[in-house]
Amino acid sequence: MTALAVLGTVVVAHPDVANRTSLAADVVAGANQAPKERAQTAPTLTPAPVATPTQKYTTPLRPAPSLPRKQPKGAKPNVLVSTGKLTVVPGTNKASGVRDVMTYRVEIEQGLSVNGAAVAAKIHKTLTDARGWQAVHPVNFERTDKDDADLRIILATPSMTDKLCLPLDTGGEVSCRVEDRVVLNAKRWVYAIPSYDVELYRSYLVNHEVGHALGHGHSTCTEPKTPAPVMMQQTKGLAGCLPNAWPTIKAT
């Protein structure tokens, strides 16, 4: 077993992690789906170098509002309330190229008060941005809603994120990449971190975790007051660097 700590996120390479958690049946079934053969070869999901999962945060994270003991009748559940069930966002977005197509599907925990179509659109826009991984790797991202996706990008409540990211501790605060799964903590998706604009942070979160799926390990801030590497654990602090969500933007 290889365990990897990621970003304000965690990377895990563990073949039995889905079977060792008590998640809803649809989560386990989805995690165990075997990809079908395609005409085009998708890139292999490669683990990043091993890192410690116990690193502490250097910057306080923006808190989510506390929940009352009882929710008012008809109130929308907020990002702290877990149902433990995932729903695939329906719809597709074709790849912009034909070489090394990597398919992914977007899943959202039921009960989250987010617009699934808007979340999927943000993720696809980030992955296909000219500043993103497609400019670095010979890969083209294509969204599907089928079971044979190469990658699952999941938006989940903090407590479900913790379960999906076992055996490492995400502490209800951060996100992870687990084998074919990129798990985005809804608390961070909604509230980001103090040093970041929310929209830019969402692009960072997607690019950082998908970067691990493409085989990238963590980076550090080497030159203060320059853009932080996208593979730096920016959720835990910028160490003097500037917020940066894109793999093609680097210190000059």
N, C-alpha and C positions, 0 to 999 in steps of 0.2 A: 504493500500500500504506500502510495506517495501522497503526502498532504501538503498543500500549498496555501499560504496566506496571501490574500489579494487585497489590494487597494484599501480603502475603507471597505475592502472586499476580500474575499477569500477564494482561492482556487483549490479544487480538490480533484485528484485523480484516484477514484476508488470504484472498482467494478461492482461492489455489492451495496453501495450506499442507499440506492432506492429500496432494496429489499430489507434493509435494516431499520427503516423508519416506519412509523405507523401512520403514513399519509393515506389520504383517500384513495380508493381503488383506481380512479381515473389518473391520478398522478403516477402511481406505480406502473400502470399499464402503458402510459405514454413514455415513461423513462426506459421501458424495456423493448420498445418498438425496434425491430431490425430494419435498417434502411433497405429499400428496394433498389435493384440495379437501375442505373441511368445510362443514357447514351454518352453523357459527359461525365468525366471523373471529378468528383468534389475533393477539395483539399482535405488532408488528414488532420483531425483534431489532435494536437500535440500538447502534452503538459508543459507548463513553464517550470523553471528551476525551483527546487525546494526552498521554502522560506518559513520562518517561524510564524505560527498562528496567534502568538500571544502579545504581539506588539501593541502598545498602548497608543491612544489617540493623543496627538500633540495640540490639537485645536478643538475647543468645545463645539459639539454639533448643535445645530439649531433644533430646539425641542419641538416636538409635536404637542398640540394641546391635550391636556388630560381629559379622560372621559368621565362623565357623570356615572353614578352607579346604575341608573336606569336611563336608557335612551328615550327621548320623547317619541310618542306614537307617530309613525310616518317619517321619522328622521332618517336621513341617509347614513349608512354605516361609514365611519371614517377609517383612515388607514391603519388604525390599531386593532380593528375587530376582524378576527380570522374566521373564515368559514371552512377552510381546509379543502376547498374544491376549486379546480381550475377549469376555465373555459377557453377554447381556442377562438381567437378573433377571426371571423370568416373573411375571406377575400384573398387576393393575390396581387403581387407586383412583379412584373417580369424583370429579369436581369437586363442591364443595359448593354451587356456584351455576351459573348458565347463561350469564352475560354474559362475553364475551371469554375463553373457555376456552383456556388454554395447556397443551398436552399435553407430557409429558416422559417419557423412559424412563431407567431406571437400568442402567448397564453396569459390570461389575467385571472387572478383569484376572484371568484364570485363574491359580490358584496362590496368591492372597492368602488368608491364613487368617482370613477374616471371614465372617460369616453374611450372605449376600446379602439374604435376606428382612428381616433386622434393619436392615441398611443402608438398604434401600428404605423401610422403615417410619419410620426416623428422618428421612429426607429429606422424606417426605410430611408427617409431623407438623410439621416445621419450616416447610415452605412453606404449610401451611394453618393455622398458629397465628394466634390473634387478634392477636398482636403483630407479625405478619409483613407481607409485601408485599401480601397481599390486602386489608389494611386501608388501604393507601396508594394502590394502583392498582385500576382496574376490571378485575381479572384473577382468574381462578379456575384453580388448578393441578389437572391431572388426569394421573395416572400411567397409562401404557400400556406394552405390550411390543411394539408394532408399529413397523414401519420408518418410518412417516410422522409420527413425533413432532416437535413444534416444537423441542424442546430435548433434548439428550443430556446426562445427568449421569453422569460417568465417574469411578470410583474406580480409580486406577492406581498402580503402584509409582513411586518417584522417577525411575528411568531412563525409563520409558515416559511419565511426565508430561512430562519434558524433551523427548521427541520430539513429543508431541502439542501442545506449546506453542511449537514453533519458529515463527518465527525468533528469538524472545526466549529468554533464558537463565533458566530457573527454578532452576538450580543444585542440583537434586535435593532442594530444601527446600520449595518453595512451590507454589502452585496457579495456575490460570489460567482465563480464559474465551476460547474461540476460536470465533468465529462462532456456530454453533448448539451448541457444546460447552462444558460446564462441567466442567473437569478437576480433580478433587480428589486431591491428593497423599496417598497412603495413609500415608506417614510422619507427616504432620501429623494425619490422621484418627485414627491410633492413639495418637500421643504428644502431640498438641496443642502448646502452648507453656507455659513455666513459670508465667505469670501467669493461666492459665485452667484451670478444671475441664474435663475432656475432653468431657463431654456438651454443655456450653454452647459450647465452642469449635466443635464439629461444627455446631451450629446457626448460629454466626457464619460459618463457612466457606461453608455452603450459601447463607445470605442475602447475604453479600458478593458471591459470584460470580454468583448469579442476579440480584442488583441491577445488575450490569454488563449482563447480558442485557436488562434492562428499561430500560437507557439511562442509568444513574447512573454518574457519575465518582467520583473519590476525594474524601474529606473529611479534615479534620485536627482535632486536639484544640484547641478554642478556649477551654475553661474547665476547668482542672485539677480533679481530684476529683469530676468529674461523668461520667456515662456517655459513653463514646467513641461517635462516630457509627459506625453499622454499616459505612459505606463508607470508614472510615479503615483504613489498612493496619495493622491491629492485630497481625498476625504479626510485623511489623518493630519493634514497640514501641508503648507506650501514651502516651508523652509526657506523663505525669501524669494522664491520664484513667483511668477505671475500665472493666474489661471489659464489653462490651455486645454481644449477638448480635442485637438486634431493631431494625428500622427505625423503629418507632413510639416507642421509648424514647429520649428526647433530654435534653440538659442543661436543667436548670430554673433 
